[in-house]
Structure formats: C-alpha cells, structure tokens
Amino acid sequence: MKKLLLYGLLLVLLGILAWWFYKTYLGLDSGNTKTTISDTSLAGADDQCHAPLQISDGANFSSESDQNVRFLHSEFKNLSISARTENALKETARYVAKNGDRFLLITGRYAEDENYTGILPNLGMARAKMIKNILTGFTAPANQIEVQGINDGATCFIKDTLSNGLRFSFTDTNNNASRLARIKARLLDQAVILHFAKGSDRIDLTTQQRQDFADLSFYLDHVPNTGLAVNGYTDNQGTAEDNLQLSQNWAQNVRAYIVRNAGINSNRLSTRGLGNTKPIASNDTAEGRAKNRRVEIILLEE
C-alpha cells in the first residue's frame, strides 16, 4: 500500500515537471507568446528609428552612412558621430563648396513632447543649425546652407535617442535677397533688448525674440562685414563701479549664450558694459529700473 502511494506521488510529480517543461521551453505559455510578439514589434520599430544618413543631389552627388546623426530627447546638440557619418558630412561640405549654384536645406525634426527653451524658434531648427555648424567647420559656405525645423510626427525615439531627426535636400534657387532685405529694414541698428531681474542673469525669450535671433543668425551667415554689438546696462542702484562690472557680466553672458545656442562665431560679437550711463526709463520707480536693467543686441554693418 505504501509503495503504491509512493509510486502515485512520483507520477504526480513527474506530471507536474513535464507540464512545466512543456509550457516553458516549447513556447506555449501565453505570457511568453506575448513577449515574443512584443519583441518582434520592437525590432521593427528599432529598424525604422535607426534610419541611415542619406544625402543626395540627384545624380550629381550622393553620400551616406549606416548611422544618422543622433540627438537625445529635448536636446539639440548632437551625440558623437561615427567615422563613416563624419566622412559623409565632409563629402557633403566639399560638394557644397565646389558648387556655388547649389543650396542645401537641412530640416530638423522635433516631437510634440520635447522641451525646448533655446534661442531659436524651435528645437528642430536648433538641431539643423548645429549640423550646419559642423558642415561650415568642414569649409562649406554658410550662405549656401539653410535650416528649418518641423514637427511632422515623423520623429522616432529608441531609448531616449532620436536617429531620424534630420532631412537633407538640394535646390538651385533661394529667396535670400527678399528675406535679407526684410531683416535689414527691421533689425539693422535696432536693438533686440533682453531684460534682467535684479541680481539675476536668467535669460527668458519671447517668441518674437527667438525669431529675431534666427534672423540675425541668417543675416550674419549671408552678409560679410556684419556683426552684433552686445551692450549691457543697469539701473542706478549700487555704486557706479559695481554697476559697470554687472553690466559687463550681463553682456558677456548674453554673448556666450548667443554663440552657444545660435551657432554664431564669437568673432562676430563685441561686448561692452556701460553701467547706469544710459537709462531708457526713470530710475525713480521699480518699473523704470526694471526697464533699465537690460542687454541690447544690435546688428551692425561696416
């Protein structure tokens, strides 16, 4: 009797082990089936998101890399690029430099849920501008490369990394002349003014100011012998010496901010700190003093 009971228990145990092996290793467990389907879908998304870099001008030029330029979520500065990608960008820069009648448009993409508080109108344009800076660093003429940013729903992130955020296209025409004329009429010798809270160097830009900086960057790229004067001013609170130093600090901070975020060469910007010497409002009121704490960015032509 005891032997029969022992045999029965062994058979039950063997049955349980057989069931577990069958469900686990033969892939019939519903949970494993779902995982397999999910992994397959992810692989497809991965292939789509890791789009190769492709730059071409019809039958005249083509260069590519298996890895596109990559950006982190909500960032406009590109991640490190592979040797093949760098070579593709160098080839593109050389092609642009040798063909003065061809104009390259770089379109930067961005997603709705990305955050951006930079100096240009949108994150996509900031991404395109950073790639333009790489190309001009490889001797491509700045006046043959234009940038724009779009939110077209085509961005695709894998592990917080965007690999299909750029598009390149060539054309033989542009509307630079009319745009340059409009910018000159609106901004030449006219100050873009940034205000500062008392004791703060925080920079907060309006939508219009971001467009102003995009236009200033565009103008400097296309018109030689131009530059930006960055002048700092304070209210009359404190000593003249302290205000002079504070105004200089503000001007230098704004200059560094423009260079870092708009990609303008630092040699094109000059700075001065003028303290409380040129108020634009009364220093007798808090409102007037707030207007006087400012940095003015002025487009100049020689």
C-alpha positions as CSV (number, residue, x, y, z in Angstrom):
1,M,0.0,0.0,0.0
2,K,2.8,2.4,0.9
3,K,4.6,1.5,-2.3
4,L,1.5,2.3,-4.4
5,L,1.1,5.6,-2.6
6,L,4.8,6.5,-3.2
7,Y,4.5,5.5,-6.9
8,G,1.5,7.7,-7.2
9,L,3.2,10.7,-5.7
10,L,6.2,10.2,-8.0
11,L,3.9,10.0,-11.0
12,V,2.1,13.3,-10.0
13,L,5.5,15.0,-9.5
14,L,6.7,13.8,-12.9
15,G,3.5,15.1,-14.5
16,I,4.0,18.5,-12.9
17,L,7.6,18.6,-14.1
18,A,6.6,17.6,-17.6
19,W,3.8,20.2,-17.7
20,W,6.3,22.9,-16.6
21,F,8.9,21.9,-19.1
22,Y,6.3,21.8,-21.9
23,K,4.9,25.3,-21.1
24,T,8.2,26.9,-20.5
25,Y,10.6,25.6,-23.2
26,L,8.2,24.8,-26.0
27,G,7.0,28.4,-26.1
28,L,3.3,27.7,-25.5
29,D,2.9,29.8,-22.4
30,S,0.7,32.8,-23.1
31,G,3.0,35.2,-21.4
32,N,6.0,34.0,-23.4
33,T,3.9,34.3,-26.6
34,K,3.1,37.9,-25.9
35,T,6.7,38.6,-25.1
36,T,7.8,37.2,-28.4
37,I,5.3,39.3,-30.3
38,S,6.3,42.4,-28.4
39,D,10.0,41.8,-29.1
40,T,9.2,41.4,-32.8
41,S,7.4,44.7,-32.9
42,L,10.2,46.4,-31.0
43,A,12.7,45.1,-33.5
44,G,10.7,46.6,-36.4
45,A,10.5,50.0,-34.6
46,D,14.2,49.8,-34.0
47,D,14.9,49.3,-37.7
48,Q,12.7,52.2,-38.5
49,C,14.1,54.5,-35.9
50,H,17.7,53.8,-36.8
51,A,17.4,55.3,-40.2
52,P,20.6,55.7,-42.2
53,L,22.1,59.0,-43.1
54,Q,21.4,59.7,-46.8
55,I,22.4,63.0,-48.5
56,S,22.0,63.3,-52.3
57,D,21.6,65.8,-55.1
58,G,20.0,63.8,-57.8
59,A,22.6,62.0,-60.0
60,N,25.2,64.6,-59.2
61,F,26.1,63.7,-55.7
62,S,25.4,61.0,-53.1
63,S,26.8,60.2,-49.7
64,E,25.5,58.0,-46.9
65,S,26.2,56.3,-43.6
66,D,24.6,53.4,-41.8
67,Q,24.2,55.7,-38.8
68,N,22.4,59.0,-38.8
69,V,23.2,62.0,-36.6
70,R,21.7,61.3,-33.2
71,F,20.1,63.5,-30.6
72,L,18.9,62.9,-27.1
73,H,15.3,63.7,-26.2
74,S,14.8,67.5,-25.9
75,E,18.5,68.2,-26.8
76,F,19.8,70.0,-29.9
77,K,23.5,69.2,-29.5
78,N,24.2,66.0,-31.4
79,L,25.7,62.9,-29.9
80,S,29.1,61.7,-31.0
81,I,29.1,60.6,-34.6
82,S,30.8,57.6,-36.3
83,A,33.7,57.9,-38.6
84,R,31.5,57.0,-41.6
85,T,28.9,59.6,-40.7
86,E,31.7,62.2,-40.3
87,N,33.0,61.3,-43.7
88,A,29.6,61.6,-45.2
89,L,29.3,65.1,-43.8
90,K,32.8,66.0,-45.0
91,E,31.9,64.8,-48.5
92,T,28.7,66.9,-48.4
93,A,30.6,70.0,-47.3
94,R,33.1,69.6,-50.2
95,Y,30.3,69.2,-52.7
96,V,28.6,72.4,-51.5
97,A,31.9,74.3,-51.5
98,K,32.6,73.2,-55.1
99,N,29.1,74.0,-56.4
100,G,28.2,77.6,-55.7
101,D,24.9,77.3,-57.5
102,R,23.6,74.6,-55.2
103,F,21.9,75.3,-51.9
104,L,21.5,72.7,-49.2
105,L,18.4,72.8,-46.9
106,I,18.7,71.0,-43.6
107,T,15.4,70.2,-41.9
108,G,15.5,69.3,-38.3
109,R,12.6,67.3,-36.8
110,Y,11.2,67.5,-33.3
111,A,8.4,65.9,-31.3
112,E,5.5,67.5,-29.6
113,D,6.5,66.2,-26.2
114,E,10.1,67.6,-26.3
115,N,11.0,70.6,-24.3
116,Y,13.0,73.5,-25.7
117,T,13.7,76.9,-24.3
118,G,16.6,77.9,-26.5
119,I,17.4,80.9,-28.7
120,L,15.9,79.8,-32.0
121,P,12.2,79.4,-32.9
122,N,12.0,75.6,-32.3
123,L,14.1,72.6,-31.4
124,G,14.2,71.2,-35.0
125,M,15.8,74.4,-36.2
126,A,18.3,74.3,-33.4
127,R,19.2,70.7,-34.4
128,A,19.6,71.7,-38.1
129,K,21.7,74.7,-37.1
130,M,24.1,72.5,-35.1
131,I,24.6,70.3,-38.2
132,K,25.1,73.4,-40.3
133,N,27.9,74.4,-38.0
134,I,29.6,71.0,-38.5
135,L,29.4,71.5,-42.3
136,T,30.7,75.0,-42.2
137,G,33.5,73.7,-40.0
138,F,34.3,71.4,-42.9
139,T,34.6,74.5,-45.1
140,A,31.1,74.5,-46.6
141,P,30.0,78.2,-47.2
142,A,27.4,79.3,-44.7
143,N,25.4,81.2,-47.3
144,Q,24.7,78.0,-49.2
145,I,23.1,76.2,-46.3
146,E,19.7,77.0,-44.9
147,V,17.9,75.5,-41.9
148,Q,14.4,74.9,-40.8
149,G,12.5,73.0,-38.1
150,I,9.3,71.0,-38.4
151,N,7.1,68.9,-36.2
152,D,5.7,66.4,-38.7
153,G,5.1,63.4,-36.4
154,A,8.0,61.5,-38.0
155,T,10.3,61.6,-35.1
156,C,11.1,58.2,-33.6
157,F,12.9,57.6,-30.3
158,I,14.6,54.4,-29.1
159,K,15.9,54.5,-25.5
160,D,15.5,58.3,-25.5
161,T,17.7,58.7,-28.6
162,L,16.5,60.2,-31.9
163,S,18.1,58.8,-35.0
164,N,15.8,60.1,-37.8
165,G,15.7,63.7,-36.9
166,L,17.4,65.2,-40.0
167,R,16.5,65.6,-43.6
168,F,18.7,67.0,-46.4
169,S,17.7,68.4,-49.8
170,F,19.3,70.4,-52.5
171,T,17.9,73.2,-54.7
172,D,19.3,75.7,-57.2
173,T,17.2,78.6,-56.1
174,N,16.6,80.5,-52.9
175,N,14.7,83.6,-51.7
176,N,17.6,85.0,-49.7
177,A,17.5,88.5,-51.3
178,S,14.0,89.3,-50.2
179,R,14.5,87.9,-46.7
180,L,17.8,89.7,-46.2
181,A,16.1,93.0,-47.3
182,R,13.3,92.5,-44.7
183,I,15.7,91.7,-41.9
184,K,17.8,94.7,-42.7
185,A,14.8,97.0,-42.7
186,R,13.6,95.6,-39.4
187,L,16.8,95.0,-37.4
188,L,19.8,97.0,-38.7
189,D,20.8,99.4,-36.0
190,Q,17.7,98.4,-34.0
191,A,18.2,96.7,-30.6
192,V,16.9,93.4,-29.5
193,I,16.5,94.0,-25.8
194,L,16.8,91.4,-23.0
195,H,15.7,92.5,-19.5
196,F,17.1,91.1,-16.3
197,A,15.6,90.8,-12.8
198,K,17.5,92.5,-10.1
199,G,20.6,90.4,-9.2
200,S,19.7,87.7,-11.9
201,D,21.3,86.7,-15.2
202,R,18.4,84.5,-16.2
203,I,17.6,84.8,-19.9
204,D,13.9,84.4,-20.9
205,L,13.0,84.9,-24.5
206,T,9.7,85.7,-26.2
207,T,8.5,84.0,-29.4
208,Q,9.4,87.2,-31.3
209,Q,12.9,87.4,-29.8
210,R,13.6,83.8,-30.9
211,Q,12.6,84.8,-34.4
212,D,14.8,87.9,-34.1
213,F,17.8,85.7,-33.3
214,A,17.1,83.3,-36.1
215,D,17.0,86.3,-38.5
216,L,20.2,87.8,-37.0
217,S,22.0,84.4,-37.5
218,F,20.7,84.2,-41.0
219,Y,21.8,87.7,-41.8
220,L,25.3,87.2,-40.5
221,D,25.7,84.0,-42.5
222,H,24.9,85.8,-45.7
223,V,26.3,89.3,-45.3
224,P,30.0,89.7,-44.7
225,N,31.4,92.6,-42.7
226,T,28.5,92.5,-40.3
227,G,28.4,91.8,-36.6
228,L,26.5,92.2,-33.3
229,A,27.2,94.7,-30.6
230,V,26.1,93.3,-27.2
231,N,25.9,96.2,-24.7
232,G,24.9,95.8,-21.0
233,Y,23.2,98.4,-18.9
234,T,21.9,98.6,-15.2
235,D,19.7,100.8,-13.1
236,N,21.2,103.3,-10.7
237,Q,21.1,101.1,-7.6
238,G,24.5,100.5,-6.1
239,T,27.8,102.0,-6.9
240,A,28.9,103.1,-10.3
241,E,31.8,100.7,-10.2
242,D,29.6,97.7,-9.3
243,N,27.1,98.6,-11.9
244,L,29.8,98.8,-14.6
245,Q,31.0,95.3,-13.7
246,L,27.5,93.9,-13.5
247,S,26.6,95.3,-16.9
248,Q,29.8,93.8,-18.4
249,N,29.0,90.4,-16.9
250,W,25.5,90.5,-18.4
251,A,26.9,91.4,-21.8
252,Q,29.4,88.6,-21.7
253,N,26.8,86.1,-20.5
254,V,24.5,87.0,-23.4
255,R,27.3,86.9,-25.9
256,A,28.3,83.4,-24.7
257,Y,24.6,82.3,-24.8
258,I,24.2,83.5,-28.4
259,V,27.4,81.8,-29.5
260,R,26.5,78.5,-27.8
261,N,22.8,78.4,-28.9
262,A,22.7,80.2,-32.2
263,G,26.0,78.9,-33.5
264,I,27.3,82.4,-34.4
265,N,31.0,82.8,-34.5
266,S,32.3,84.6,-31.4
267,N,34.4,86.9,-33.5
268,R,31.3,88.5,-34.9
269,L,30.1,89.7,-31.5
270,S,31.6,92.5,-29.3
271,T,30.6,93.3,-25.8
272,R,30.5,96.5,-23.6
273,G,29.4,97.1,-20.1
274,L,28.0,100.7,-19.7
275,G,26.6,100.6,-16.2
276,N,23.9,103.0,-15.5
277,T,25.0,105.6,-18.0
278,K,22.1,105.3,-20.5
279,P,18.8,104.8,-18.8
280,I,15.7,104.4,-21.0
281,A,13.3,105.0,-18.2
282,S,13.1,106.7,-14.9
283,N,15.2,105.2,-12.1
284,D,12.7,106.7,-9.6
285,T,10.3,103.8,-9.9
286,A,10.6,100.0,-9.8
287,E,9.1,99.7,-13.2
288,G,11.6,102.2,-14.7
289,R,14.5,100.5,-13.0
290,A,13.4,97.1,-14.4
291,K,13.5,98.6,-18.0
292,N,17.0,99.9,-17.4
293,R,18.4,96.5,-16.4
294,R,19.0,95.2,-19.9
295,V,21.3,94.0,-22.6
296,E,20.9,95.4,-26.1
297,I,21.9,93.3,-29.1
298,I,22.4,95.5,-32.2
299,L,23.0,94.4,-35.8
300,L,25.8,96.5,-37.3
301,E,27.3,96.8,-40.8
302,E,30.7,98.2,-41.6
